[in-house]
Amino acid sequence: MVNLITGKNGKGKSKVLLEKVNSQVKEILGNIAYLDTSTKHMYELNNKIRLINASEYNISSGDMFIGFLLGIISGDHDLQELYFDNFLTLSHTSINDLENIINQLENLSKTYGIDIYAAISTTDGDLPASLNDKVIEAL
């Protein structure tokens, strides 16, 4: 299942995502990966969570991002949850292409049994209406 945390820049999406991932690590049996565009949240994450600085891997498109995720999934058969901070920058996706990449993530989630959480910076009305049911928190 894909879950979205949306809101304008500076509204606290990263904080909500960090609280969610740190509480989940105590409840699940599998592994968790947290992808970001830097390592600035390294000390805020539980040490059982794998932090991946995706900017180190020269991802330049949404398709490359999906391929990158498939590589992570293939290397960790116990992966149970994926968290994405700063999703649009991380995935090199625009708000116009968001619906397409979220649908691809939904397919990955169903195929591999992985729950996905993404923090997305939006302004009022930017999020495609078809994704509204995936929003778990709007700030």
C-alpha positions as CSV (number, residue, x, y, z in Angstrom):
1,M,0.0,0.0,0.0
2,V,1.2,3.5,-0.8
3,N,0.6,6.2,1.8
4,L,1.2,9.9,1.2
5,I,1.9,12.7,3.6
6,T,1.3,16.0,1.8
7,G,1.7,19.7,2.5
8,K,3.5,22.9,1.6
9,N,7.3,23.2,2.2
10,G,8.1,23.8,5.8
11,K,4.9,22.4,7.3
12,G,6.5,19.4,9.0
13,K,6.1,16.5,6.6
14,S,9.6,15.2,7.4
15,K,8.9,15.3,11.2
16,V,5.7,13.2,10.7
17,L,7.5,10.8,8.5
18,L,10.3,10.4,11.0
19,E,7.9,9.8,13.9
20,K,6.0,7.2,11.8
21,V,9.2,5.3,10.8
22,N,10.6,5.3,14.3
23,S,7.4,4.0,15.8
24,Q,7.0,1.3,13.1
25,V,10.5,-0.1,13.7
26,K,9.3,-1.4,17.1
27,E,6.3,-3.1,15.6
28,I,7.3,-4.9,12.5
29,L,9.5,-8.0,12.0
30,G,11.1,-7.1,8.7
31,N,13.5,-4.4,7.6
32,I,12.8,-0.7,6.9
33,A,14.6,1.6,4.4
34,Y,14.4,5.4,4.6
35,L,15.4,7.2,1.4
36,D,16.3,10.8,1.4
37,T,18.3,13.3,-0.7
38,S,20.8,13.8,2.1
39,T,21.9,12.3,5.4
40,K,20.6,15.2,7.6
41,H,18.1,13.0,9.4
42,M,20.7,10.2,10.2
43,Y,20.7,10.9,13.9
44,E,16.9,11.2,14.1
45,L,16.4,7.7,12.8
46,N,16.5,4.5,14.9
47,N,19.7,2.6,14.2
48,K,17.7,-0.4,12.9
49,I,16.5,1.7,9.9
50,R,18.6,1.7,6.8
51,L,19.1,5.3,5.6
52,I,19.9,5.6,1.9
53,N,21.1,8.9,0.5
54,A,19.7,8.5,-3.0
55,S,21.6,11.6,-4.3
56,E,24.8,9.5,-4.3
57,Y,23.4,7.2,-7.0
58,N,22.9,9.7,-9.9
59,I,19.2,9.0,-10.3
60,S,17.9,11.4,-13.0
61,S,14.4,10.2,-13.9
62,G,11.3,8.5,-12.5
63,D,12.2,5.3,-14.4
64,M,15.7,5.2,-12.9
65,F,14.2,5.7,-9.5
66,I,11.9,2.7,-9.9
67,G,14.9,0.6,-11.2
68,F,16.8,1.8,-8.1
69,L,14.0,0.6,-5.8
70,L,13.9,-2.8,-7.6
71,G,17.6,-3.1,-6.8
72,I,17.0,-2.3,-3.1
73,I,14.1,-4.8,-3.0
74,S,16.1,-7.5,-4.7
75,G,19.0,-7.1,-2.2
76,D,16.8,-7.3,0.9
77,H,14.1,-10.1,0.9
78,D,13.1,-9.1,4.4
79,L,12.2,-5.5,3.4
80,Q,8.8,-4.7,4.8
81,E,8.5,-0.9,4.5
82,L,10.0,1.9,2.4
83,Y,9.9,5.6,3.4
84,F,10.6,8.5,1.0
85,D,11.3,12.0,2.3
86,N,11.2,14.9,-0.2
87,F,9.7,12.5,-2.7
88,L,9.4,14.7,-5.8
89,T,13.1,15.6,-5.7
90,L,14.1,12.1,-4.7
91,S,12.3,10.5,-7.6
92,H,13.0,13.2,-10.1
93,T,9.3,13.5,-10.7
94,S,7.1,16.5,-11.3
95,I,3.7,16.9,-9.8
96,N,2.3,16.3,-13.3
97,D,3.9,12.8,-13.5
98,L,3.1,12.0,-9.9
99,E,0.0,9.8,-10.6
100,N,2.1,7.6,-13.0
101,I,4.9,7.0,-10.5
102,I,2.6,6.4,-7.6
103,N,0.8,3.8,-9.7
104,Q,4.2,2.1,-10.3
105,L,4.9,2.2,-6.6
106,E,1.5,0.7,-5.9
107,N,2.4,-2.2,-8.2
108,L,5.7,-2.7,-6.5
109,S,4.0,-2.6,-3.1
110,K,1.5,-5.3,-4.1
111,T,4.0,-7.5,-5.9
112,Y,6.6,-7.5,-3.1
113,G,4.4,-7.0,0.0
114,I,6.0,-3.7,0.9
115,D,4.2,-0.7,2.5
116,I,5.4,2.6,1.2
117,Y,5.2,6.0,2.8
118,A,6.1,9.2,0.9
119,A,6.3,12.9,2.0
120,I,5.3,15.1,-1.0
121,S,5.5,18.9,-1.1
122,T,2.3,20.2,-2.7
123,T,0.3,23.4,-2.8
124,D,-3.4,23.5,-2.5
125,G,-5.0,21.6,-5.3
126,D,-1.8,20.3,-6.9
127,L,-2.3,16.6,-5.9
128,P,-4.2,14.7,-8.6
129,A,-7.7,13.8,-7.3
130,S,-7.1,10.1,-8.0
131,L,-4.4,10.1,-5.2
132,N,-6.6,11.7,-2.5
133,D,-7.5,8.2,-1.1
134,K,-3.7,7.5,-0.5
135,V,-3.2,10.6,1.7
136,I,-2.9,9.6,5.4
137,E,-1.9,13.1,6.6
138,A,-2.3,16.5,4.9
139,L,-0.4,19.4,6.6
